[in-house]
Amino acid sequence: MRRREFIAVVAAIFPGARLLCPAHAQTSAIRRIGVVYQGGLYEASIEGLRAGLRAAGLEEGRHVALLLRNARGDLAPAEAAARALERDEKVDLLVAIGTSTALAAKRATTEVPIVFAAGADPVAAGLVESIATPGGRLTGFHFLTIDLTAKRLEILREIVPTLRRIVTFYDPRTPGAVSSIAALREAAGTLDIEVVAQQVASPEELRDRLRTLSAAQAEAFFFVADFLVINHAPLVIETANALRLPTMATQLGTVREGALAGYGPDWREYGRRPARYVACILAGSLPRDLPVEAINQPALAINLKTAKAIGFDIPPLLLARADEVIE
């Protein structure tokens, strides 16, 4: 791709990108992009990344090569994958999907630029020094996930007016999950709802918790921003639905998998948006010069098929507000 063509395409697709993306020397070399993610429902982010790169005129096999590394809900493989992508594969850039995955990539590498898609505050998480001036080799996009916890709980209360107790699982080693639990407890306190938060540190522990889960423990299951649990969302949903427990999800993909309701981003956007900064950095921009962008585009999804299966009626006014209804 010629220099002028590259800049013209990026500027047309992403307004303002002309100011962010400098011209670079023409090259026939395929740029290597390492991608570390957690599998499961996060696969949608890879679809989004590919779409975003195509929109920027960067074709796989012609301009870029994606080296995908699926950590399958575990931080240790994510860290090892990021280290190997920098040291052995000599990638030009890393894309890290999820806050904890981005932190693992940062710990494991020393020089490679990293573009992240984070659901937690990237400053508080330690990914960047500030939103406006990231200050290092990381930049990316901050999606509202934890910030929407209170709204999700309010929606769940609309579905279950008598709601008094919810259960959730989380990995205490994950900063985003810990922050999400804190936000949930705060929101639940204002609504007089008890939170039964059970810790899980591995897929095996999660399965053990699910085997002992009963309808007597709580009246609903509430997903928090925990990649381990979300990676195994289908199993959680299957168990909760069998117990006729309504489930509230952090994003739309989980609702498509069978959760009753969800409020948050579509994970396709987790991949599509970072493609903008991938294009800029490959053109010569430095991550420290690209401010972290906050994306505030939550959507509400309702799964009527699940509602019918577990015996819940969705209030008509709530249904009318839904951006996506699955029947």
C-alpha positions in Angstrom: 0.0 0.0 0.0 1.5 3.4 -1.0 2.0 6.0 1.7 -0.6 8.4 0.4 -3.2 5.6 -0.1 -2.6 4.5 3.5 -3.1 7.9 5.1 -6.1 8.7 2.9 -7.9 5.5 3.8 -7.2 5.9 7.6 -8.3 9.5 7.5 -11.5 8.7 5.7 -12.5 5.8 8.0 -11.4 7.5 11.2 -12.0 11.3 11.4 -9.0 13.1 12.9 -6.7 10.2 12.1 -4.7 12.4 9.7 -3.4 14.4 12.7 -2.6 11.2 14.6 -1.0 9.0 11.9 2.2 10.3 10.2 3.3 9.2 6.8 5.7 6.3 6.7 8.0 4.9 4.1 6.5 2.5 1.6 7.3 -1.1 2.3 6.3 -4.4 0.9 6.9 -6.2 4.3 3.9 -7.6 6.0 3.5 -6.1 9.5 3.1 -8.7 12.3 0.4 -8.0 14.9 0.3 -10.2 18.0 -3.1 -10.6 19.6 -3.6 -11.9 23.1 -7.2 -12.6 24.3 -9.1 -15.1 26.5 -11.2 -17.1 24.0 -14.8 -18.0 24.6 -17.1 -15.1 24.0 -14.0 -12.9 23.5 -13.8 -14.5 20.0 -16.2 -11.7 18.9 -13.5 -9.2 19.5 -11.3 -10.9 17.0 -14.0 -10.6 14.4 -14.2 -6.9 15.3 -10.5 -6.4 15.0 -10.4 -8.0 11.5 -13.3 -5.8 10.4 -11.6 -2.7 11.8 -8.3 -3.5 10.0 -10.2 -4.1 6.7 -11.9 -0.8 7.1 -8.5 0.9 7.5 -7.4 -0.8 4.3 -5.1 -3.3 6.1 -5.7 -6.7 4.5 -4.6 -9.9 6.2 -1.9 -11.7 4.2 -1.2 -8.6 2.2 -0.5 -5.8 4.7 -0.7 -7.4 8.1 -0.5 -10.9 9.7 -2.4 -11.6 12.9 -0.7 -13.9 15.3 -3.6 -15.0 17.6 -2.9 -16.3 21.1 -5.9 -17.6 23.0 -5.1 -17.8 26.7 -8.4 -19.6 27.4 -9.3 -17.8 30.6 -5.9 -18.0 32.3 -3.5 -15.1 33.0 -0.3 -17.3 33.0 -0.7 -18.4 29.3 -1.5 -14.8 28.4 1.7 -13.6 29.9 3.7 -16.3 28.3 2.1 -15.7 25.0 2.9 -11.9 25.1 6.5 -12.6 26.1 6.9 -15.1 23.2 5.3 -12.8 20.7 7.8 -10.0 21.5 10.9 -12.2 22.0 10.5 -15.0 19.5 8.0 -13.8 16.9 9.3 -10.2 16.8 5.9 -8.7 16.3 5.6 -5.1 15.4 2.7 -4.5 17.8 0.6 -6.3 20.4 -3.2 -6.0 20.8 -4.5 -7.1 24.2 -8.2 -7.7 24.8 -9.3 -7.1 28.4 -7.8 -5.2 31.3 -6.1 -8.2 33.0 -4.8 -9.5 29.7 -3.3 -6.1 28.9 -1.7 -6.0 32.3 -0.2 -9.5 31.7 1.1 -8.3 28.3 2.6 -5.2 29.9 4.4 -7.3 32.6 5.7 -9.8 30.1 7.2 -7.4 27.5 9.7 -4.6 27.5 9.6 -2.8 24.2 6.7 -3.7 21.9 3.9 -1.2 21.6 0.6 -2.4 23.0 -2.9 -1.4 22.0 -5.5 -2.5 24.6 -9.3 -2.7 24.9 -10.0 -2.4 28.7 -13.2 -2.6 30.6 -11.7 -1.1 33.8 -10.2 2.4 34.3 -6.8 2.1 32.6 -5.2 4.6 34.9 -6.4 3.0 38.1 -5.4 -0.4 36.7 -1.9 0.8 36.0 -2.0 0.5 32.2 -1.2 4.1 31.5 -0.1 7.2 33.4 -3.1 9.3 32.3 -6.0 9.3 29.8 -4.7 12.3 27.8 -1.0 11.4 27.9 -0.5 7.6 28.3 3.2 8.2 28.9 4.6 4.8 27.8 4.2 2.1 25.2 0.6 1.4 25.9 -2.6 3.1 24.7 -6.0 2.0 23.7 -9.7 2.2 24.5 -11.6 2.1 27.7 -15.1 0.6 27.5 -17.7 1.2 30.1 -18.1 -2.1 31.9 -17.6 -1.7 35.6 -19.2 1.8 35.5 -22.5 0.2 34.4 -22.8 -2.2 37.3 -25.4 -0.1 39.2 -27.5 0.2 36.0 -27.4 -3.6 35.4 -28.6 -4.2 39.0 -31.5 -1.7 38.5 -32.5 -3.5 35.3 -32.4 -6.9 37.1 -34.6 -5.4 39.9 -37.1 -4.4 37.2 -37.3 -8.0 36.0 -37.4 -9.4 39.5 -39.2 -6.8 41.7 -38.8 -9.0 44.8 -35.1 -9.4 44.3 -33.3 -9.6 47.7 -30.2 -11.7 47.1 -27.8 -12.3 44.1 -24.9 -14.6 43.6 -21.8 -14.0 41.6 -18.3 -15.6 41.0 -15.0 -13.8 40.6 -11.3 -14.3 40.6 -9.7 -12.2 43.4 -6.4 -12.0 41.5 -8.1 -10.0 38.7 -8.1 -6.2 39.4 -11.1 -5.6 37.2 -13.1 -8.3 38.9 -12.3 -6.9 42.4 -13.3 -3.4 41.3 -16.5 -4.8 39.8 -17.3 -6.6 43.0 -16.8 -3.4 45.0 -19.1 -1.5 42.6 -21.7 -4.3 42.8 -21.7 -4.2 46.6 -22.1 -0.4 46.7 -25.0 -0.5 44.2 -26.6 -3.5 46.0 -26.5 -1.6 49.3 -28.6 1.2 48.0 -31.2 -1.3 46.8 -31.1 -3.4 49.9 -29.9 -6.5 48.0 -27.5 -9.0 49.5 -24.5 -10.0 47.4 -23.2 -13.6 47.7 -19.7 -13.3 46.1 -17.9 -16.6 45.7 -14.2 -16.7 44.8 -12.9 -18.9 42.0 -9.3 -19.0 40.8 -9.5 -21.6 38.1 -11.9 -23.3 35.7 -12.0 -26.3 38.0 -13.0 -24.1 41.0 -15.7 -22.5 38.9 -17.1 -25.9 37.9 -17.1 -26.9 41.6 -19.0 -23.8 42.5 -21.5 -24.4 39.8 -22.1 -28.0 40.9 -23.0 -26.8 44.4 -25.1 -23.8 43.3 -28.7 -24.0 44.2 -31.8 -21.8 43.9 -31.9 -21.5 47.7 -28.6 -19.5 47.6 -29.9 -16.6 45.6 -32.7 -15.3 43.3 -30.5 -14.4 40.4 -26.9 -14.7 39.0 -25.0 -11.5 38.3 -22.0 -11.5 36.0 -19.2 -9.1 37.0 -16.2 -8.1 34.9 -14.2 -11.2 35.4 -12.6 -12.8 32.3 -12.3 -16.3 33.8 -16.1 -16.5 34.6 -17.1 -14.8 31.3 -14.9 -17.2 29.4 -17.0 -20.0 30.8 -20.3 -18.1 30.5 -22.1 -20.9 28.6 -21.6 -23.3 31.5 -22.7 -20.7 34.0 -25.8 -19.9 31.9 -26.7 -23.5 31.5 -26.5 -24.1 35.3 -28.4 -20.9 36.1 -31.2 -21.6 33.6 -31.6 -25.2 34.9 -32.1 -23.7 38.3 -34.5 -21.0 36.8 -32.2 -18.2 38.0 -32.3 -15.1 35.9 -28.9 -14.0 34.7 -27.6 -10.4 34.2 -24.6 -10.1 31.8 -22.0 -7.4 31.3 -22.4 -7.4 27.5 -24.5 -8.5 24.6 -22.7 -11.6 23.5 -23.5 -13.4 26.7 -27.2 -12.7 26.1 -26.9 -14.3 22.7 -25.5 -17.3 24.5 -28.6 -17.6 26.6 -28.3 -15.1 29.5 -31.6 -13.5 30.3 -30.4 -9.9 30.0 -27.3 -7.8 29.5 -26.3 -4.2 29.5 -23.0 -3.0 28.1 -20.9 -3.0 25.0 -20.9 -5.5 22.1 -17.5 -7.2 22.2 -17.1 -6.8 18.5 -16.4 -3.2 19.4 -13.6 -4.4 21.7 -11.7 -5.4 18.6 -12.9 -3.0 16.0 -12.1 0.2 17.9 -8.4 -0.7 18.6 -7.8 -1.2 14.9 -7.8 2.6 14.6 -4.7 2.9 16.9 -3.1 -0.2 15.3 -3.2 1.7 12.0 -1.8 4.8 13.6 1.1 3.0 15.3 2.0 1.0 12.2 2.2 4.4 10.4 4.7 5.7 12.9 2.7 7.2 15.8 3.9 6.5 19.3 1.5 5.1 21.9 2.4 7.8 24.4 1.0 10.4 21.9 -2.3 8.7 21.4 -4.8 9.5 24.2 -6.9 6.7 25.6 -10.4 7.0 24.3 -13.5 6.2 26.4 -16.3 4.5 24.5 -19.7 5.1 25.9 -22.1 3.1 23.8 -23.9 0.6 26.1 -26.9 -1.4 24.8 -29.6 -3.4 26.4 -30.3 -7.0 25.2 -33.1 -9.3 26.4 -33.4 -13.0 25.6 -37.1 -13.8 25.4 -36.4 -17.4 24.7 -34.6 -17.7 28.0 -37.3 -15.7 29.8 -39.9 -18.2 28.6 -37.8 -21.2 29.5 -37.2 -20.1 33.1 -40.7 -18.7 33.6 -40.1 -14.9 33.8 -42.1 -12.2 32.2 -40.2 -9.2 30.9 -41.9 -5.9 31.8 -43.3 -4.3 28.5 -41.6 -1.0 29.2 -38.2 -2.6 29.7 -38.7 -4.7 26.6 -39.5 -1.5 24.6 -36.2 0.0 25.7 -34.1 -3.0 24.6 -31.7 -2.5 21.7 -31.7 -6.2 20.9 -34.4 -8.8 21.6 -33.6 -12.4 21.1 -36.7 -14.6 20.4 
